Amino acid sequence: MAPEQDATVVKETSAPAAQRPQATIRYVDRPDVAETFADSISGLVFDGQTLRVEFAVTRLDEVKPGAAITGRRYPICRLALPPAAAIDLINRMQQIGVALGQAGVVRAATPAKS
């Protein structure tokens, strides 16, 4: 098992800001956790309490000469996040988007002229 990483301070959100106790949480890696591959997001819903993300994988049917390429998309994983975790995910994805932009991997979309 990998060594524990630096402690992260987490604030509880149920009490007013001045009364919130702080907890020290240590991240403990678990290399035995299974990884799930997905090549698309087939669903994304926020109901006010939970962000639900459904990941999917596409599997192509056997390719036959002269025939259209067909396939199927299967749900592979469903992730449900409370609002605080959803906000953390959004912030981290924005950071990754900025880094990919700086590396030239992605470019910001240009607005359509009207």
SERO-4910 file (N, C-alpha, C, O; in steps of 0.05 Angstrom, whole numbers):
BEGIN
 pado doro    nc1    nc2    nc3   cac1   cac2   cac3    cc1    cc2    cc3    oc1    oc2    oc3
  Met    A     17    -24      0      0      0      0     18     25      0     38     25     13
  Ala    A     10     45    -15     25     70    -17     24     85      9      4     83     24
  Pro    A     44    101     15     44    117     39     21    138     38     12    146     17
  Glu    A     12    146     62    -10    165     64      0    192     53     23    200     56
  Gln    A    -18    206     40    -12    232     29    -17    254     50    -27    248     71
  Asp    A    -10    278     42    -14    301     61    -43    303     70    -61    296     55
  Ala    A    -46    313     94    -73    316    105    -88    338     90    -76    358     82
  Thr    A   -114    335     87   -131    355     75   -150    365     95   -162    349    110
  Val    A   -155    391     97   -173    402    116   -201    404    103   -203    414     81
  Val    A   -220    393    116   -248    392    106   -265    407    126   -264    402    150
  Lys    A   -282    425    116   -300    440    133   -328    428    130   -337    422    108
  Glu    A   -342    425    152   -370    416    152   -387    439    143   -380    462    149
  Thr    A   -409    433    129   -426    455    118   -452    458    133   -468    475    124
  Ser    A   -458    443    153   -484    444    166   -486    467    186   -508    477    192
  Ala    A   -465    477    198   -465    499    217   -457    525    204   -444    524    183
  Pro    A   -464    548    216   -455    573    206   -424    574    204   -411    560    219
  Ala    A   -414    590    186   -385    590    180   -368    594    205   -347    581    208
  Ala    A   -376    611    224   -360    616    248   -359    592    267   -341    590    283
  Gln    A   -379    575    265   -382    552    284   -373    526    272   -374    505    286
  Arg    A   -365    525    247   -358    500    234   -332    488    246   -311    502    246
  Pro    A   -333    464    255   -309    451    264   -293    442    240   -304    436    219
  Gln    A   -266    441    243   -249    432    221   -239    404    228   -232    398    250
  Ala    A   -240    387    208   -230    359    211   -206    355    193   -205    365    171
  Thr    A   -186    341    203   -163    334    187   -168    306    176   -171    287    191
  Ile    A   -168    305    149   -174    280    135   -149    272    120   -138    288    105
  Arg    A   -140    248    123   -117    237    108   -127    219     86   -144    202     90
  Tyr    A   -115    224     62   -122    207     39   -105    181     41    -80    183     45
  Val    A   -118    158     40   -104    133     41   -109    118     14   -132    112      8
  Asp    A    -88    114     -1    -91    101    -27    -98     72    -24    -89     58     -5
  Arg    A   -115     62    -42   -122     33    -43   -116     24    -72   -134     25    -89
  Pro    A    -93     13    -77    -86      4   -104   -104    -18   -114   -105    -24   -138
  Asp    A   -118    -32    -96   -135    -54   -104   -162    -45   -115   -177    -62   -124
  Val    A   -168    -19   -114   -194    -10   -125   -194    -14   -155   -175     -6   -169
  Ala    A   -215    -25   -165   -218    -30   -194   -221     -4   -209   -234     14   -200
  Glu    A   -209     -3   -233   -213     20   -250   -235     13   -271   -237    -10   -279
  Thr    A   -250     33   -279   -271     29   -299   -265     47   -322   -260     71   -319
  Phe    A   -265     35   -346   -260     51   -371   -287     59   -382   -306     43   -384
  Ala    A   -289     84   -391   -313     94   -404   -304    111   -427   -284    126   -425
  Asp    A   -318    111   -449   -311    128   -472   -331    150   -477   -329    165   -496
  Ser    A   -352    151   -460   -372    172   -463   -387    176   -437   -387    159   -419
  Ile    A   -401    198   -435   -419    203   -413   -447    202   -426   -454    219   -443
  Ser    A   -463    184   -417   -490    180   -429   -512    194   -413   -534    196   -423
  Gly    A   -506    204   -389   -526    218   -374   -513    236   -353   -493    229   -341
  Leu    A   -526    259   -348   -516    278   -328   -540    293   -318   -553    307   -333
  Val    A   -547    289   -292   -570    301   -280   -564    312   -253   -550    298   -237
  Phe    A   -573    336   -247   -571    347   -220   -599    352   -211   -613    368   -223
  Asp    A   -608    339   -189   -635    342   -180   -638    361   -156   -659    363   -144
  Gly    A   -617    377   -151   -617    395   -128   -603    384   -104   -595    400    -86
  Gln    A   -601    358   -102   -587    345    -79   -564    328    -88   -545    324    -72
  Thr    A   -565    317   -112   -545    298   -121   -539    302   -151   -557    305   -167
  Leu    A   -513    302   -157   -505    302   -185   -501    273   -193   -485    258   -180
  Arg    A   -515    264   -213   -513    236   -222   -501    236   -250   -510    250   -268
  Val    A   -479    220   -253   -465    218   -278   -465    189   -286   -458    172   -271
  Glu    A   -474    184   -311   -473    156   -321   -453    155   -343   -454    169   -363
  Phe    A   -433    137   -339   -412    133   -359   -419    109   -376   -432     90   -366
  Ala    A   -410    109   -401   -417     88   -419   -392     79   -435   -372     94   -437
  Val    A   -394     56   -447   -373     46   -465   -387     37   -491   -409     26   -490
  Thr    A   -374     43   -513   -384     37   -539   -371     12   -549   -346      9   -549
  Arg    A   -387     -7   -559   -376    -32   -570   -387    -34   -599   -411    -34   -603
  Leu    A   -369    -36   -618   -376    -38   -646   -384    -67   -653   -372    -86   -643
  Asp    A   -403    -69   -671   -411    -96   -681   -389   -104   -701   -372    -88   -709
  Glu    A   -391   -129   -709   -372   -139   -729   -374   -123   -755   -396   -118   -765
  Val    A   -352   -114   -765   -352    -98   -790   -353   -116   -814   -337   -135   -817
  Lys    A   -373   -111   -831   -377   -127   -855   -372   -108   -879   -382    -86   -880
  Pro    A   -358   -118   -900   -353   -101   -923   -379    -91   -936   -398   -107   -940
  Gly    A   -379    -66   -942   -402    -54   -956   -426    -48   -937   -445    -36   -946
  Ala    A   -424    -55   -912   -446    -50   -894   -439    -26   -876   -415    -20   -871
  Ala    A   -459    -13   -866   -455      9   -848   -443     -1   -822   -449    -23   -813
  Ile    A   -426     15   -809   -415      8   -783   -435     13   -762   -447     35   -760
  Thr    A   -440     -7   -746   -460     -5   -724   -447    -13   -698   -426    -25   -697
  Gly    A   -460     -6   -677   -450    -13   -650   -471     -8   -629   -494      0   -635
  Arg    A   -463    -12   -605   -481     -8   -582   -466      7   -560   -441      5   -558
  Arg    A   -481     22   -545   -469     36   -522   -481     26   -497   -506     25   -494
  Tyr    A   -464     17   -478   -473      5   -453   -466     22   -429   -443     32   -428
  Pro    A   -484     25   -410   -476     39   -385   -456     21   -371   -459     -3   -369
  Ile    A   -435     34   -361   -413     19   -348   -409     26   -319   -399     10   -303
  Cys    A   -418     51   -312   -414     60   -284   -433     84   -279   -437    101   -297
  Arg    A   -445     84   -256   -462    107   -248   -450    119   -223   -445    105   -203
  Leu    A   -446    145   -223   -433    159   -201   -453    180   -190   -464    195   -205
  Ala    A   -457    179   -164   -475    198   -151   -459    215   -131   -445    203   -114
  Leu    A   -460    241   -134   -444    259   -117   -462    279   -103   -480    290   -115
  Pro    A   -456    285    -77   -470    306    -63   -460    333    -74   -439    334    -87
  Pro    A   -474    355    -69   -466    381    -81   -437    389    -76   -424    399    -94
  Ala    A   -426    384    -52   -399    393    -46   -379    377    -64   -360    389    -74
  Ala    A   -384    352    -68   -366    336    -85   -370    343   -114   -351    343   -130
  Ala    A   -394    350   -122   -400    358   -150   -385    384   -156   -373    387   -177
  Ile    A   -385    403   -137   -371    429   -140   -341    423   -142   -327    436   -158
  Asp    A   -331    405   -126   -302    398   -127   -295    386   -154   -274    393   -165
  Leu    A   -312    369   -164   -308    357   -191   -307    378   -212   -290    378   -230
  Ile    A   -327    396   -212   -328    418   -231   -303    435   -230   -291    442   -251
  Asn    A   -294    443   -206   -270    460   -203   -245    445   -214   -229    457   -228
  Arg    A   -243    420   -208   -219    405   -217   -220    401   -247   -199    402   -260
  Met    A   -243    397   -259   -245    394   -288   -239    420   -302   -227    421   -323
  Gln    A   -246    443   -289   -239    469   -301   -209    473   -300   -198    483   -320
  Gln    A   -196    464   -279   -167    466   -277   -153    449   -299   -134    457   -311
  Ile    A   -164    425   -303   -153    408   -324   -158    420   -351   -140    419   -368
  Gly    A   -181    432   -355   -187    446   -381   -167    468   -386   -158    471   -409
  Val    A   -161    484   -366   -142    506   -369   -114    494   -376   -101    504   -394
  Ala    A   -106    473   -362    -80    461   -367    -78    449   -395    -58    452   -409
  Leu    A   -100    436   -404   -100    426   -431    -99    448   -452    -87    445   -473
  Gly    A   -113    470   -446   -112    493   -464    -84    505   -466    -74    512   -487
  Gln    A    -70    507   -443    -43    518   -442    -24    499   -457     -4    509   -468
  Ala    A    -29    473   -456    -12    454   -470    -18    452   -500     -4    439   -515
  Gly    A    -40    466   -508    -47    466   -536    -63    441   -545    -67    437   -569
  Val    A    -72    426   -526    -88    402   -532   -116    409   -540   -128    396   -558
  Val    A   -128    429   -527   -155    438   -534   -154    468   -538   -137    482   -527
  Arg    A   -174    478   -553   -177    507   -557   -205    515   -549   -224    499   -552
  Ala    A   -208    539   -539   -234    550   -532   -250    553   -558   -240    561   -578
  Ala    A   -276    546   -556   -293    550   -579   -297    579   -585   -300    596   -567
  Thr    A   -296    586   -610   -301    614   -618   -331    618   -622   -344    601   -635
  Pro    A   -341    640   -612   -370    645   -614   -378    648   -644   -363    659   -660
  Ala    A   -401    637   -651   -412    640   -678   -419    669   -684   -431    682   -667
  Lys    A   -413    678   -708   -421    705   -716   -450    705   -724   -459    687   -737
  Ser    A   -464    726   -715   -493    727   -722   -499    747   -743   -522    751   -751
***
